[in-house]
């Protein structure tokens, strides 16, 4: 666009020394205003809490994934998940799937995510319930895997009824019920071809007496389920009440086929959802830890 210029006529009085005095006073006033403005910027910047900021332009984020990836990194550090033994790569996968499920409007209860790290021994606390909003781990405990998925370590996964194996991928929690294993929670598999038969297989969260430290002491390992992520009896009640009603659950293992094929691991789609929720301007405050 070309600059628009023109000549503004002035009368003789303004062309005189009186006009020059007015211009000098105008320059002095402008200088004082500039100094005051700079002072305010310095004061505000020195008092502001630490934040991670993603700035949008007129056309949206120049690189949507950049802000999303930074958000995941900051959140991982704020929650202190490294100290809890949860690898960043797993948390990143979980957040990608979480935002993709939000994009599909599948999650009814946001802010809570459950992660099971099936790479770890069954004798480790590999079940995490994380409050993303309050940036804290609510529960970290034992969890059983399927009888045919492995012994101490989980190695084999299936989506087939009767396989007695655990399934990989993302689930959404449903309603509770009292059944064969007492107070239990329905799970709905969201990964087509990997866990979408969970409901038909009867895969639920329930408590089990064989998922305890005393059982490990007696037998060298916790017991195994028929494919359900069974939790310590008693503790399972509080956990179920926390994650019931449409939260995201992610069961992870380094399975190349799953990592390549799951549509819920599309970072571009997840970043687009993140952008849609937080644009045009984001300020994500990371609490001091």
N, C-alpha and C positions, 0 to 999 in steps of 0.2 A: 504494500500500500504506500503510495506517495505521501510525503508530508505536506500538509496544507499550510501555506504561508500567506501573509497579507500585511498591509500597512495600516496602522491605526492612527488617524489624524489626531493631533493634540493642539490645544490653543496656545497662545503666546505666554500665558501665565505658567503653564506646566513646562514650557520650554525654558523658563528662566531659572535663576538660582534656587527659587523656592522648590522647583521640581527636583533639583539635585539633592536638596536637603531631605526631601521625602524619600528619595531612593536610598540615601544613606541610612535613614531611620528604618526603612524596610529591610535592608540587608542586616542591620543589627538585630532586629526582631527575629528574622529567619535563623540567624546563628544561635540565638538563645534557645529557640524552639528545638533546633537540631540537637543541641547539647542535652537538653532535658529529655528528649526522646531516646537518645543513646544511653543516658543514665538509667532510664526505666527498663530498657532491654537488658542491661547488665544486672540490675537488681533482680528481675524476674528469672533470668537464666540461672543465677546463683542460688535461688531459693527453690527451684523446681525439683520434684522428685525424679529419680532415674526412670526413664521410660525407653521403650523401643518404639520408634515412630516409622510408619510407612506413609509416604506422601503420595497422593494421587494427582495426576495432571488433568487437563481438560479432557483428554481422551481416555482417562482411566489409568491404571497402573502400567508403567512402561514394561515392567517384568513382573507379572502377578506371582510367579513362583518364588521370586526373591524374597518378598515380604512374608510369604507363607513359610518358607524354609527358615527364615530368621525367627519367626514366631515359634516354631517347633523347638528350635535350639534354645531360645530364651526360656520357654516353658519347662523344658527338660531340666535345665540348670536350676530354675527357681524352685521346682518341686524337690530337687535333690535326688533324682532317680538313679544316678550313678552310684551313690552311696547305698542305695537299696538293692543294687545288683541287677537293675534293668538296663540293658544296652540301649544306646541312643537309636541304633538302626531299627530295633523292634518298636520303640516308642514312635518313631517317625512313620513306620508302616501303619501303626495303629491310628495315628492322627489322620493320615491320608484316607484310610478307609472310613473313619469316623465322619470326616467332612463329605465324603462321597455319599454316605448313607443320609446325611443331612440334606444333601443336594437332591436325593431321591425322596425326601420327606418321609423317611422310614423310621427315624428315631423320634419317639414321642417324648422322651425325657432326656434332655441334653445336659451336658456338664459333668456327667459321670461316664467313665470308661473302665472296662475290666480287661486285663491282659493276662494271658497264660503263656509262659515261656516254656514250651515243650522241649527246648534244647537242654534244659537243666534236669538233673536227677530228680526222681520223684520224692526223694528225701529232703529236697530243698524247698524253701518257701517261694514257689514259682507262680503263685496266683496273686495278682495285684488288682485292687480296686482303687481308682484314682479320681479324686475330685479336681477337675480341671479349673473350675471357677475359683475354688479356695486354694488351689495349688498345694495339695497335700495328698499323701497316700493314706487312705482310710483303713485298708486291710492288706496284709501280706501274709499268706499262709500256704499250707500244703494243699495239693489237689491231686486226685488220682487220674490216671489215664486208662484207656481200654485194655482189657486182658490180652488181646492179640496185637496190641501196638508196641509191645516190648516189655522188658522186665523192669530194671531200675530206670533205664533210659527209654524214651519214646522214639521209635524208629519207623513205624508203619502206620499209615492212615487210610481211612476208607469212608466212603459215603454210602456203602451198601448195607441194607438191612441184614442183620444176622452176622455181620463181620466181627462184632465185639471189638471194634477199633475206634479210636478217637478220630475226629474230623478236624481238618484245618479251616481257617478262615474266620469270617465275620458272622456274628449272630446278633439277633436282637432279642432281648428278654421279653417274656410275655407275662401272663398271670400266674399266681401261685395256686397250689392245690394240695390236698392231703391224699397221698396214695400209698403204694406198697412200701415206699421208703420214707414215709412221713411227710413233713412239710417240704414241698418241692417247687421248682420254678421251670415253666416251659421255656424252651429255646427254639428260635426260628432261624434256620440257616439262610444266609443272604448270598452266599457264594455259589452260583450255579455250577453244578458238577462236582463240587467239593464238599458241601455240607447241606445242600437244599433239601435233603431227605431226613433231616434231623427230627422233625416232628413225627414222621412216619416210623422212624426207628425208636422213638421214645427217648430221645436224648434230652435229659433235663439236668438241672442242678439239684442235688439233694445231699443230705448229710450221711456219713457212713462211719461206723465204729472202727473201721480199719484204716482211717486216715488220721492218725494221731502219732505223737512222738513216742508214746508208750508202745505202740504197735511196732514202730521202727526199732525200738530197743529190744523187743522180744524176737522179731523176725528178720531184722536187718533191712527192712524196707516197708513202705506202706502197702496196703492191698491194692488191687486193681478192680476196675469197674467193668461194666458191659459196654463201655463207650462214653459214659457220662462223666463230666467233670465233678466228681464227688468231693465234698468238703468235710472238714472235721465236724462231727456231730455236735450240735449245740451252737457252735459258732456259725454254722450255716444259716441259722434263723436270722441273725442280724445282717449277715451279708445279703441274703435273699431280699430282705425288707429294704435294703439300700439300693439294690440294682434292679429290682422288679419294675415292670410297667413301661418297657420300651427303651432300655439303655443298650449301649453297644458293648459287645464282648468279642474279643479277638484271641483266637488260639493260633499260636505261631510256632513254626518250625522252618528251618532252612531247606525248604523243598523247592527245587528249581522250577518244576512244572507249575506249582501254585504261584510262585512269584512272577512267572512269565504270563500266566493265563488269567489271573484274577482281574476282572475289570474294576474292582473296587480299589485297586492299587494305582490307579491313574492319577499321577500327581497334578497334571494339568487340570483335570476336572475338579479335584479337591481345591486347588488354588483358586479356581474360578468361583467356587462356593465361598471360600474365605474372603475373596475380594468383594463378592456381593453382600456379605454380611457386614463388612467393616469399612467399605469405601463410602464417601470419597476421602475420608481422613481417619487414620487409625492412631490411637495412642494406647499401647498395651503396657500397663504399669506392671512391672515385675517387683514383687515384694522383696524386701531385704531378707536375706536368710543368714 
